[in-house]
């Protein structure tokens, strides 16, 4: 019963990428009439950070390169664009005036600028990762990152000797909180007594601050570091301290060859390439897309350390298959909040239309959302 329900939700939900204050779902990806490009696609990407950040922007740039190979033509990009609407509009306007007809953004804070531009340029197709706005020619998209993070948490729980894990997090927003919670639940699957200490940096991209936050957790005695941050800063701190780590966005083992166990990763090309093809053939529909392991947008990297026991690896990969097939939902009950209050009863699942408003940390975590 739950399997059928989960699949129907994922097929039809179109879960909105919501603003911090919003919790209600809005239109799905098929909410608008189909449209297409007038001519061949000419694509440009807008990046919030440098392409060499080793994480979030790096993985979006991999999708740009894949699209470039698919189209057989150059795909432009501009990096280090801050989440300031006026600045984002300047870059969009410049690209449109140069004839670009597909603009891809990569930041939550670009949402308003993309909505404005979509209205002004109805003949241009817009895509924005982690955005919360939509239009007939604008799709905001994101991945069910909690799926990969649960698996990474299983690896961390299997390896930890102390049962004390650290998590360096960006902001206390729903899409960050669900990663913390999924990681903790995964770790507790392998070690029911596992504890996850959380530190918020209040930045998406700050290598120095991220590394410092990880170091502070290490000084509290954690022996595995995980993260929802854009750079390998926490991995570097773990490597220096001689403990283990779990990457995010990309395989980060090059920054921490001895520490890195596995990473929760995105493959944005699995969404962007089909979206551009739909724009080409006239079947593009604006709205929202929320995709996971079933489409390949979310996954885990190869295991990069022998520290993860073979039995644990087999269990992790079996769980990955169940997630991809719709046989297992990470936020299945019973789940309790930090204070022990049951938030998801046994036999139920946390409502998917509330995920972006997730405002609690699960039992076994240490840290505050305040």
Secondary structure, DSSP 8 states (H G I E B T S, - for coil): -HHHHHHHHHHH-------TT--S----GGGS--B--SSS--EEEE-SS-TTSSSHHHHHHHHHHHHHHHHTS--EEE----S-HHHHHHHHHHHHHTT--EEEE--GGGHHHHHHHHHH-TTSEEEEET----BTTEEEEEE-HHHHHHHHHHHHHHH-SSSEEEEEES-SSHHHHHHHHHHHHHHHHH-TT-EEEEEE-S-SS-HHHHHHHHHHHHTTT-SEEEEESSSTHHHHHHHHHT-EEEEEES--TTT-TTTEEEEEEE-THHHHHHHHHHHHHT-B--EEEEE-TTTTSEEE-----TTS-HHHHHHHHHHHHHHHHTS--TTBS-EEBTTS-EEE-TT-B--GGGGGG----BTTEE----
